[in-house]
């Protein structure tokens, strides 16, 4: 089983509140959780409309500009 498959297997069947908990527990924690967030973001990205993808890119860009100042 690949890492992507293992992550999807772990969260499959979770409700929205449980998924939110997984995300919130992973943010700011050990770097070992980053691949899981990447897999979840991949799903979000693939199923987002182009205008939503653009908003995500703009939000990320804006935050990166703040942190580099």
N, CA, C and O atoms as a Maestro MAE file, in Angstrom:
{
 s_m_m2io_version
 :::
 2.0.0
}

f_m_ct {
 s_m_title
 :::
 protein
 m_atom[276] {
  # First column is atom index #
  i_m_mmod_type
  r_m_x_coord
  r_m_y_coord
  r_m_z_coord
  i_m_residue_number
  s_m_chain_name
  s_m_pdb_residue_name
  s_m_pdb_atom_name
  i_m_atomic_number
  :::
  1 25 0.855 -1.173 0.000 1 A "UNK " " N  " 7
  2 3 0.000 0.000 0.000 1 A "UNK " " CA " 6
  3 2 0.903 1.238 0.000 1 A "UNK " " C  " 6
  4 15 1.840 1.343 0.791 1 A "UNK " " O  " 8
  5 25 0.598 2.166 -0.903 2 A "UNK " " N  " 7
  6 3 1.379 3.397 -0.972 2 A "UNK " " CA " 6
  7 2 1.024 4.320 0.192 2 A "UNK " " C  " 6
  8 15 0.017 4.122 0.871 2 A "UNK " " O  " 8
  9 25 1.853 5.316 0.410 3 A "UNK " " N  " 7
  10 3 1.588 6.300 1.467 3 A "UNK " " CA " 6
  11 2 0.253 6.996 1.213 3 A "UNK " " C  " 6
  12 15 -0.534 7.183 2.141 3 A "UNK " " O  " 8
  13 25 -0.008 7.379 -0.033 4 A "UNK " " N  " 7
  14 3 -1.271 8.042 -0.382 4 A "UNK " " CA " 6
  15 2 -2.454 7.136 -0.039 4 A "UNK " " C  " 6
  16 15 -3.432 7.580 0.563 4 A "UNK " " O  " 8
  17 25 -2.356 5.877 -0.422 5 A "UNK " " N  " 7
  18 3 -3.437 4.930 -0.138 5 A "UNK " " CA " 6
  19 2 -3.634 4.743 1.363 5 A "UNK " " C  " 6
  20 15 -4.765 4.662 1.840 5 A "UNK " " O  " 8
  21 25 -2.528 4.675 2.106 6 A "UNK " " N  " 7
  22 3 -2.620 4.505 3.559 6 A "UNK " " CA " 6
  23 2 -3.313 5.698 4.211 6 A "UNK " " C  " 6
  24 15 -4.127 5.531 5.119 6 A "UNK " " O  " 8
  25 25 -2.990 6.885 3.750 7 A "UNK " " N  " 7
  26 3 -3.604 8.091 4.308 7 A "UNK " " CA " 6
  27 2 -5.094 8.115 3.988 7 A "UNK " " C  " 6
  28 15 -5.915 8.405 4.858 7 A "UNK " " O  " 8
  29 25 -5.441 7.812 2.750 8 A "UNK " " N  " 7
  30 3 -6.854 7.795 2.366 8 A "UNK " " CA " 6
  31 2 -7.614 6.719 3.124 8 A "UNK " " C  " 6
  32 15 -8.758 6.933 3.528 8 A "UNK " " O  " 8
  33 25 -6.991 5.566 3.321 9 A "UNK " " N  " 7
  34 3 -7.620 4.486 4.083 9 A "UNK " " CA " 6
  35 2 -7.893 4.937 5.524 9 A "UNK " " C  " 6
  36 15 -8.926 4.605 6.103 9 A "UNK " " O  " 8
  37 25 -6.960 5.689 6.082 10 A "UNK " " N  " 7
  38 3 -7.081 6.144 7.476 10 A "UNK " " CA " 6
  39 2 -8.259 7.087 7.681 10 A "UNK " " C  " 6
  40 15 -8.897 7.060 8.734 10 A "UNK " " O  " 8
  41 25 -8.553 7.922 6.683 11 A "UNK " " N  " 7
  42 3 -9.594 8.938 6.871 11 A "UNK " " CA " 6
  43 2 -10.912 8.605 6.170 11 A "UNK " " C  " 6
  44 15 -11.925 9.269 6.388 11 A "UNK " " O  " 8
  45 25 -10.890 7.587 5.339 12 A "UNK " " N  " 7
  46 3 -12.121 7.206 4.636 12 A "UNK " " CA " 6
  47 2 -13.189 6.844 5.662 12 A "UNK " " C  " 6
  48 15 -12.920 6.112 6.615 12 A "UNK " " O  " 8
  49 25 -14.375 7.349 5.470 13 A "UNK " " N  " 7
  50 3 -15.470 7.071 6.384 13 A "UNK " " CA " 6
  51 2 -15.600 8.076 7.513 13 A "UNK " " C  " 6
  52 15 -16.571 8.037 8.269 13 A "UNK " " O  " 8
  53 25 -14.629 8.983 7.639 14 A "UNK " " N  " 7
  54 3 -14.722 10.034 8.654 14 A "UNK " " CA " 6
  55 2 -15.795 11.041 8.249 14 A "UNK " " C  " 6
  56 15 -15.970 11.325 7.064 14 A "UNK " " O  " 8
  57 25 -16.499 11.570 9.218 15 A "UNK " " N  " 7
  58 3 -17.450 12.638 8.979 15 A "UNK " " CA " 6
  59 2 -16.727 13.970 8.881 15 A "UNK " " C  " 6
  60 15 -15.528 14.048 9.149 15 A "UNK " " O  " 8
  61 25 -17.450 15.021 8.498 16 A "UNK " " N  " 7
  62 3 -16.829 16.344 8.377 16 A "UNK " " CA " 6
  63 2 -16.121 16.814 9.651 16 A "UNK " " C  " 6
  64 15 -15.027 17.374 9.572 16 A "UNK " " O  " 8
  65 25 -16.721 16.600 10.809 17 A "UNK " " N  " 7
  66 3 -16.085 17.035 12.057 17 A "UNK " " CA " 6
  67 2 -14.794 16.266 12.322 17 A "UNK " " C  " 6
  68 15 -13.807 16.833 12.792 17 A "UNK " " O  " 8
  69 25 -14.813 14.974 12.016 18 A "UNK " " N  " 7
  70 3 -13.607 14.163 12.205 18 A "UNK " " CA " 6
  71 2 -12.503 14.591 11.238 18 A "UNK " " C  " 6
  72 15 -11.333 14.659 11.616 18 A "UNK " " O  " 8
  73 25 -12.875 14.876 10.000 19 A "UNK " " N  " 7
  74 3 -11.884 15.343 9.026 19 A "UNK " " CA " 6
  75 2 -11.288 16.675 9.456 19 A "UNK " " C  " 6
  76 15 -10.082 16.892 9.340 19 A "UNK " " O  " 8
  77 25 -12.127 17.552 9.945 20 A "UNK " " N  " 7
  78 3 -11.629 18.842 10.446 20 A "UNK " " CA " 6
  79 2 -10.639 18.612 11.590 20 A "UNK " " C  " 6
  80 15 -9.599 19.267 11.659 20 A "UNK " " O  " 8
  81 25 -10.966 17.688 12.476 21 A "UNK " " N  " 7
  82 3 -10.073 17.362 13.585 21 A "UNK " " CA " 6
  83 2 -8.731 16.840 13.100 21 A "UNK " " C  " 6
  84 15 -7.689 17.225 13.629 21 A "UNK " " O  " 8
  85 25 -8.746 15.968 12.103 22 A "UNK " " N  " 7
  86 3 -7.502 15.438 11.541 22 A "UNK " " CA " 6
  87 2 -6.660 16.586 11.001 22 A "UNK " " C  " 6
  88 15 -5.457 16.655 11.254 22 A "UNK " " O  " 8
  89 25 -7.299 17.488 10.255 23 A "UNK " " N  " 7
  90 3 -6.573 18.623 9.677 23 A "UNK " " CA " 6
  91 2 -6.021 19.519 10.777 23 A "UNK " " C  " 6
  92 15 -4.838 19.859 10.765 23 A "UNK " " O  " 8
  93 25 -6.859 19.900 11.715 24 A "UNK " " N  " 7
  94 3 -6.414 20.814 12.776 24 A "UNK " " CA " 6
  95 2 -5.341 20.183 13.656 24 A "UNK " " C  " 6
  96 15 -4.422 20.873 14.097 24 A "UNK " " O  " 8
  97 25 -5.443 18.884 13.916 25 A "UNK " " N  " 7
  98 3 -4.422 18.210 14.714 25 A "UNK " " CA " 6
  99 2 -3.086 18.122 13.978 25 A "UNK " " C  " 6
  100 15 -2.027 18.073 14.603 25 A "UNK " " O  " 8
  101 25 -3.145 18.101 12.651 26 A "UNK " " N  " 7
  102 3 -1.931 17.964 11.855 26 A "UNK " " CA " 6
  103 2 -1.200 19.287 11.657 26 A "UNK " " C  " 6
  104 15 0.026 19.314 11.554 26 A "UNK " " O  " 8
  105 25 -1.948 20.377 11.606 27 A "UNK " " N  " 7
  106 3 -1.336 21.683 11.349 27 A "UNK " " CA " 6
  107 2 -0.499 22.101 12.550 27 A "UNK " " C  " 6
  108 15 -0.969 22.112 13.688 27 A "UNK " " O  " 8
  109 25 0.746 22.444 12.268 28 A "UNK " " N  " 7
  110 3 1.636 22.915 13.316 28 A "UNK " " CA " 6
  111 2 2.250 21.803 14.149 28 A "UNK " " C  " 6
  112 15 3.004 22.075 15.082 28 A "UNK " " O  " 8
  113 25 1.941 20.565 13.828 29 A "UNK " " N  " 7
  114 3 2.516 19.437 14.559 29 A "UNK " " CA " 6
  115 2 3.787 18.965 13.878 29 A "UNK " " C  " 6
  116 15 4.368 19.676 13.058 29 A "UNK " " O  " 8
  117 25 4.201 17.790 14.216 30 A "UNK " " N  " 7
  118 3 5.426 17.220 13.657 30 A "UNK " " CA " 6
  119 2 5.358 17.176 12.134 30 A "UNK " " C  " 6
  120 15 4.283 17.036 11.551 30 A "UNK " " O  " 8
  121 25 6.512 17.298 11.506 31 A "UNK " " N  " 7
  122 3 6.574 17.299 10.055 31 A "UNK " " CA " 6
  123 2 6.085 15.986 9.454 31 A "UNK " " C  " 6
  124 15 5.771 15.930 8.265 31 A "UNK " " O  " 8
  125 25 6.020 14.955 10.243 32 A "UNK " " N  " 7
  126 3 5.549 13.661 9.748 32 A "UNK " " CA " 6
  127 2 4.100 13.744 9.280 32 A "UNK " " C  " 6
  128 15 3.670 12.908 8.486 32 A "UNK " " O  " 8
  129 25 3.335 14.729 9.748 33 A "UNK " " N  " 7
  130 3 1.935 14.873 9.339 33 A "UNK " " CA " 6
  131 2 1.789 15.600 8.001 33 A "UNK " " C  " 6
  132 15 0.706 15.587 7.417 33 A "UNK " " O  " 8
  133 25 2.840 16.225 7.511 34 A "UNK " " N  " 7
  134 3 2.745 17.011 6.277 34 A "UNK " " CA " 6
  135 2 2.342 16.196 5.051 34 A "UNK " " C  " 6
  136 15 1.550 16.690 4.249 34 A "UNK " " O  " 8
  137 25 2.840 14.981 4.863 35 A "UNK " " N  " 7
  138 3 2.369 14.208 3.701 35 A "UNK " " CA " 6
  139 2 0.861 13.971 3.728 35 A "UNK " " C  " 6
  140 15 0.214 13.995 2.681 35 A "UNK " " O  " 8
  141 25 0.303 13.745 4.896 36 A "UNK " " N  " 7
  142 3 -1.137 13.542 5.007 36 A "UNK " " CA " 6
  143 2 -1.904 14.777 4.595 36 A "UNK " " C  " 6
  144 15 -2.908 14.685 3.889 36 A "UNK " " O  " 8
  145 25 -1.434 15.935 5.034 37 A "UNK " " N  " 7
  146 3 -2.078 17.188 4.631 37 A "UNK " " CA " 6
  147 2 -1.952 17.395 3.129 37 A "UNK " " C  " 6
  148 15 -2.861 17.922 2.488 37 A "UNK " " O  " 8
  149 25 -0.823 16.979 2.574 38 A "UNK " " N  " 7
  150 3 -0.629 17.095 1.133 38 A "UNK " " CA " 6
  151 2 -1.624 16.252 0.356 38 A "UNK " " C  " 6
  152 15 -2.164 16.699 -0.656 38 A "UNK " " O  " 8
  153 25 -1.867 15.041 0.820 39 A "UNK " " N  " 7
  154 3 -2.833 14.162 0.162 39 A "UNK " " CA " 6
  155 2 -4.230 14.761 0.259 39 A "UNK " " C  " 6
  156 15 -4.978 14.753 -0.719 39 A "UNK " " O  " 8
  157 25 -4.584 15.278 1.427 40 A "UNK " " N  " 7
  158 3 -5.907 15.884 1.590 40 A "UNK " " CA " 6
  159 2 -6.041 17.136 0.719 40 A "UNK " " C  " 6
  160 15 -7.091 17.372 0.120 40 A "UNK " " O  " 8
  161 25 -4.974 17.936 0.653 41 A "UNK " " N  " 7
  162 3 -5.015 19.128 -0.196 41 A "UNK " " CA " 6
  163 2 -5.142 18.739 -1.665 41 A "UNK " " C  " 6
  164 15 -5.839 19.411 -2.425 41 A "UNK " " O  " 8
  165 25 -4.476 17.663 -2.067 42 A "UNK " " N  " 7
  166 3 -4.576 17.196 -3.448 42 A "UNK " " CA " 6
  167 2 -6.036 16.917 -3.821 42 A "UNK " " C  " 6
  168 15 -6.484 17.274 -4.911 42 A "UNK " " O  " 8
  169 25 -6.768 16.280 -2.915 43 A "UNK " " N  " 7
  170 3 -8.179 15.980 -3.163 43 A "UNK " " CA " 6
  171 2 -8.983 17.274 -3.269 43 A "UNK " " C  " 6
  172 15 -9.810 17.432 -4.167 43 A "UNK " " O  " 8
  173 25 -8.731 18.195 -2.343 44 A "UNK " " N  " 7
  174 3 -9.433 19.485 -2.381 44 A "UNK " " CA " 6
  175 2 -9.161 20.187 -3.707 44 A "UNK " " C  " 6
  176 15 -10.083 20.676 -4.360 44 A "UNK " " O  " 8
  177 25 -7.898 20.232 -4.096 45 A "UNK " " N  " 7
  178 3 -7.503 20.929 -5.319 45 A "UNK " " CA " 6
  179 2 -8.175 20.312 -6.545 45 A "UNK " " C  " 6
  180 15 -8.711 21.022 -7.396 45 A "UNK " " O  " 8
  181 25 -8.137 18.983 -6.621 46 A "UNK " " N  " 7
  182 3 -8.691 18.292 -7.785 46 A "UNK " " CA " 6
  183 2 -10.199 18.485 -7.920 46 A "UNK " " C  " 6
  184 15 -10.740 18.392 -9.022 46 A "UNK " " O  " 8
  185 25 -10.868 18.748 -6.821 47 A "UNK " " N  " 7
  186 3 -12.323 18.869 -6.853 47 A "UNK " " CA " 6
  187 2 -12.806 20.302 -6.629 47 A "UNK " " C  " 6
  188 15 -13.968 20.530 -6.293 47 A "UNK " " O  " 8
  189 25 -11.909 21.253 -6.817 48 A "UNK " " N  " 7
  190 3 -12.265 22.666 -6.676 48 A "UNK " " CA " 6
  191 2 -12.408 23.302 -8.050 48 A "UNK " " C  " 6
  192 15 -11.698 22.963 -8.996 48 A "UNK " " O  " 8
  193 25 -13.336 24.221 -8.127 49 A "UNK " " N  " 7
  194 3 -13.520 24.987 -9.359 49 A "UNK " " CA " 6
  195 2 -12.298 25.875 -9.581 49 A "UNK " " C  " 6
  196 15 -11.620 26.245 -8.623 49 A "UNK " " O  " 8
  197 25 -12.014 26.216 -10.832 50 A "UNK " " N  " 7
  198 3 -10.845 27.062 -11.114 50 A "UNK " " CA " 6
  199 2 -10.819 28.363 -10.301 50 A "UNK " " C  " 6
  200 15 -9.747 28.798 -9.880 50 A "UNK " " O  " 8
  201 25 -11.962 28.980 -10.076 51 A "UNK " " N  " 7
  202 3 -11.967 30.229 -9.298 51 A "UNK " " CA " 6
  203 2 -11.612 29.968 -7.832 51 A "UNK " " C  " 6
  204 15 -10.991 30.812 -7.186 51 A "UNK " " O  " 8
  205 25 -11.997 28.816 -7.309 52 A "UNK " " N  " 7
  206 3 -11.612 28.464 -5.935 52 A "UNK " " CA " 6
  207 2 -10.118 28.148 -5.862 52 A "UNK " " C  " 6
  208 15 -9.453 28.494 -4.885 52 A "UNK " " O  " 8
  209 25 -9.594 27.492 -6.897 53 A "UNK " " N  " 7
  210 3 -8.147 27.231 -6.947 53 A "UNK " " CA " 6
  211 2 -7.381 28.549 -6.972 53 A "UNK " " C  " 6
  212 15 -6.361 28.698 -6.299 53 A "UNK " " O  " 8
  213 25 -7.880 29.498 -7.748 54 A "UNK " " N  " 7
  214 3 -7.213 30.804 -7.826 54 A "UNK " " CA " 6
  215 2 -7.232 31.504 -6.472 54 A "UNK " " C  " 6
  216 15 -6.238 32.114 -6.078 54 A "UNK " " O  " 8
  217 25 -8.356 31.421 -5.756 55 A "UNK " " N  " 7
  218 3 -8.430 32.032 -4.417 55 A "UNK " " CA " 6
  219 2 -7.429 31.381 -3.473 55 A "UNK " " C  " 6
  220 15 -6.797 32.070 -2.673 55 A "UNK " " O  " 8
  221 25 -7.275 30.059 -3.555 56 A "UNK " " N  " 7
  222 3 -6.304 29.376 -2.697 56 A "UNK " " CA " 6
  223 2 -4.887 29.835 -3.015 56 A "UNK " " C  " 6
  224 15 -4.091 30.084 -2.110 56 A "UNK " " O  " 8
  225 25 -4.577 29.944 -4.301 57 A "UNK " " N  " 7
  226 3 -3.247 30.393 -4.710 57 A "UNK " " CA " 6
  227 2 -2.996 31.817 -4.225 57 A "UNK " " C  " 6
  228 15 -1.914 32.128 -3.725 57 A "UNK " " O  " 8
  229 25 -3.991 32.674 -4.373 58 A "UNK " " N  " 7
  230 3 -3.841 34.067 -3.938 58 A "UNK " " CA " 6
  231 2 -3.684 34.154 -2.423 58 A "UNK " " C  " 6
  232 15 -2.885 34.951 -1.932 58 A "UNK " " O  " 8
  233 25 -4.435 33.345 -1.676 59 A "UNK " " N  " 7
  234 3 -4.302 33.337 -0.215 59 A "UNK " " CA " 6
  235 2 -2.918 32.864 0.183 59 A "UNK " " C  " 6
  236 15 -2.284 33.454 1.058 59 A "UNK " " O  " 8
  237 25 -2.446 31.805 -0.454 60 A "UNK " " N  " 7
  238 3 -1.110 31.291 -0.156 60 A "UNK " " CA " 6
  239 2 -0.046 32.322 -0.496 60 A "UNK " " C  " 6
  240 15 0.870 32.570 0.288 60 A "UNK " " O  " 8
  241 25 -0.178 32.913 -1.663 61 A "UNK " " N  " 7
  242 3 0.793 33.932 -2.074 61 A "UNK " " CA " 6
  243 2 0.819 35.091 -1.084 61 A "UNK " " C  " 6
  244 15 1.891 35.550 -0.690 61 A "UNK " " O  " 8
  245 25 -0.354 35.560 -0.685 62 A "UNK " " N  " 7
  246 3 -0.424 36.666 0.264 62 A "UNK " " CA " 6
  247 2 0.228 36.315 1.598 62 A "UNK " " C  " 6
  248 15 0.946 37.135 2.171 62 A "UNK " " O  " 8
  249 25 -0.010 35.122 2.089 63 A "UNK " " N  " 7
  250 3 0.596 34.717 3.361 63 A "UNK " " CA " 6
  251 2 2.099 34.540 3.248 63 A "UNK " " C  " 6
  252 15 2.836 34.857 4.182 63 A "UNK " " O  " 8
  253 25 2.559 34.036 2.109 64 A "UNK " " N  " 7
  254 3 4.004 33.880 1.913 64 A "UNK " " CA " 6
  255 2 4.679 35.237 1.829 64 A "UNK " " C  " 6
  256 15 5.807 35.396 2.296 64 A "UNK " " O  " 8
  257 25 4.007 36.218 1.239 65 A "UNK " " N  " 7
  258 3 4.578 37.559 1.171 65 A "UNK " " CA " 6
  259 2 4.696 38.175 2.552 65 A "UNK " " C  " 6
  260 15 5.672 38.865 2.848 65 A "UNK " " O  " 8
  261 25 3.690 37.924 3.409 66 A "UNK " " N  " 7
  262 3 3.732 38.433 4.783 66 A "UNK " " CA " 6
  263 2 4.894 37.836 5.556 66 A "UNK " " C  " 6
  264 15 5.600 38.537 6.280 66 A "UNK " " O  " 8
  265 25 5.082 36.540 5.397 67 A "UNK " " N  " 7
  266 3 6.104 35.852 6.193 67 A "UNK " " CA " 6
  267 2 7.511 36.152 5.711 67 A "UNK " " C  " 6
  268 15 8.471 35.933 6.451 67 A "UNK " " O  " 8
  269 25 7.659 36.652 4.479 68 A "UNK " " N  " 7
  270 3 9.002 36.961 3.993 68 A "UNK " " CA " 6
  271 2 9.396 38.400 4.273 68 A "UNK " " C  " 6
  272 15 10.527 38.799 3.995 68 A "UNK " " O  " 8
  273 25 8.485 39.177 4.816 69 A "UNK " " N  " 7
  274 3 8.763 40.595 5.094 69 A "UNK " " CA " 6
  275 2 9.486 40.772 6.406 69 A "UNK " " C  " 6
  276 15 9.796 41.899 6.792 69 A "UNK " " O  " 8
  :::
 }
 m_bond[275] {
  # First column is bond index #
  i_m_from
  i_m_to
  i_m_order
  :::
  1 1 2 1
  2 2 3 1
  3 3 4 2
  4 3 5 1
  5 5 6 1
  6 6 7 1
  7 7 8 2
  8 7 9 1
  9 9 10 1
  10 10 11 1
  11 11 12 2
  12 11 13 1
  13 13 14 1
  14 14 15 1
  15 15 16 2
  16 15 17 1
  17 17 18 1
  18 18 19 1
  19 19 20 2
  20 19 21 1
  21 21 22 1
  22 22 23 1
  23 23 24 2
  24 23 25 1
  25 25 26 1
  26 26 27 1
  27 27 28 2
  28 27 29 1
  29 29 30 1
  30 30 31 1
  31 31 32 2
  32 31 33 1
  33 33 34 1
  34 34 35 1
  35 35 36 2
  36 35 37 1
  37 37 38 1
  38 38 39 1
  39 39 40 2
  40 39 41 1
  41 41 42 1
  42 42 43 1
  43 43 44 2
  44 43 45 1
  45 45 46 1
  46 46 47 1
  47 47 48 2
  48 47 49 1
  49 49 50 1
  50 50 51 1
  51 51 52 2
  52 51 53 1
  53 53 54 1
  54 54 55 1
  55 55 56 2
  56 55 57 1
  57 57 58 1
  58 58 59 1
  59 59 60 2
  60 59 61 1
  61 61 62 1
  62 62 63 1
  63 63 64 2
  64 63 65 1
  65 65 66 1
  66 66 67 1
  67 67 68 2
  68 67 69 1
  69 69 70 1
  70 70 71 1
  71 71 72 2
  72 71 73 1
  73 73 74 1
  74 74 75 1
  75 75 76 2
  76 75 77 1
  77 77 78 1
  78 78 79 1
  79 79 80 2
  80 79 81 1
  81 81 82 1
  82 82 83 1
  83 83 84 2
  84 83 85 1
  85 85 86 1
  86 86 87 1
  87 87 88 2
  88 87 89 1
  89 89 90 1
  90 90 91 1
  91 91 92 2
  92 91 93 1
  93 93 94 1
  94 94 95 1
  95 95 96 2
  96 95 97 1
  97 97 98 1
  98 98 99 1
  99 99 100 2
  100 99 101 1
  101 101 102 1
  102 102 103 1
  103 103 104 2
  104 103 105 1
  105 105 106 1
  106 106 107 1
  107 107 108 2
  108 107 109 1
  109 109 110 1
  110 110 111 1
  111 111 112 2
  112 111 113 1
  113 113 114 1
  114 114 115 1
  115 115 116 2
  116 115 117 1
  117 117 118 1
  118 118 119 1
  119 119 120 2
  120 119 121 1
  121 121 122 1
  122 122 123 1
  123 123 124 2
  124 123 125 1
  125 125 126 1
  126 126 127 1
  127 127 128 2
  128 127 129 1
  129 129 130 1
  130 130 131 1
  131 131 132 2
  132 131 133 1
  133 133 134 1
  134 134 135 1
  135 135 136 2
  136 135 137 1
  137 137 138 1
  138 138 139 1
  139 139 140 2
  140 139 141 1
  141 141 142 1
  142 142 143 1
  143 143 144 2
  144 143 145 1
  145 145 146 1
  146 146 147 1
  147 147 148 2
  148 147 149 1
  149 149 150 1
  150 150 151 1
  151 151 152 2
  152 151 153 1
  153 153 154 1
  154 154 155 1
  155 155 156 2
  156 155 157 1
  157 157 158 1
  158 158 159 1
  159 159 160 2
  160 159 161 1
  161 161 162 1
  162 162 163 1
  163 163 164 2
  164 163 165 1
  165 165 166 1
  166 166 167 1
  167 167 168 2
  168 167 169 1
  169 169 170 1
  170 170 171 1
  171 171 172 2
  172 171 173 1
  173 173 174 1
  174 174 175 1
  175 175 176 2
  176 175 177 1
  177 177 178 1
  178 178 179 1
  179 179 180 2
  180 179 181 1
  181 181 182 1
  182 182 183 1
  183 183 184 2
  184 183 185 1
  185 185 186 1
  186 186 187 1
  187 187 188 2
  188 187 189 1
  189 189 190 1
  190 190 191 1
  191 191 192 2
  192 191 193 1
  193 193 194 1
  194 194 195 1
  195 195 196 2
  196 195 197 1
  197 197 198 1
  198 198 199 1
  199 199 200 2
  200 199 201 1
  201 201 202 1
  202 202 203 1
  203 203 204 2
  204 203 205 1
  205 205 206 1
  206 206 207 1
  207 207 208 2
  208 207 209 1
  209 209 210 1
  210 210 211 1
  211 211 212 2
  212 211 213 1
  213 213 214 1
  214 214 215 1
  215 215 216 2
  216 215 217 1
  217 217 218 1
  218 218 219 1
  219 219 220 2
  220 219 221 1
  221 221 222 1
  222 222 223 1
  223 223 224 2
  224 223 225 1
  225 225 226 1
  226 226 227 1
  227 227 228 2
  228 227 229 1
  229 229 230 1
  230 230 231 1
  231 231 232 2
  232 231 233 1
  233 233 234 1
  234 234 235 1
  235 235 236 2
  236 235 237 1
  237 237 238 1
  238 238 239 1
  239 239 240 2
  240 239 241 1
  241 241 242 1
  242 242 243 1
  243 243 244 2
  244 243 245 1
  245 245 246 1
  246 246 247 1
  247 247 248 2
  248 247 249 1
  249 249 250 1
  250 250 251 1
  251 251 252 2
  252 251 253 1
  253 253 254 1
  254 254 255 1
  255 255 256 2
  256 255 257 1
  257 257 258 1
  258 258 259 1
  259 259 260 2
  260 259 261 1
  261 261 262 1
  262 262 263 1
  263 263 264 2
  264 263 265 1
  265 265 266 1
  266 266 267 1
  267 267 268 2
  268 267 269 1
  269 269 270 1
  270 270 271 1
  271 271 272 2
  272 271 273 1
  273 273 274 1
  274 274 275 1
  275 275 276 2
  :::
 }
}
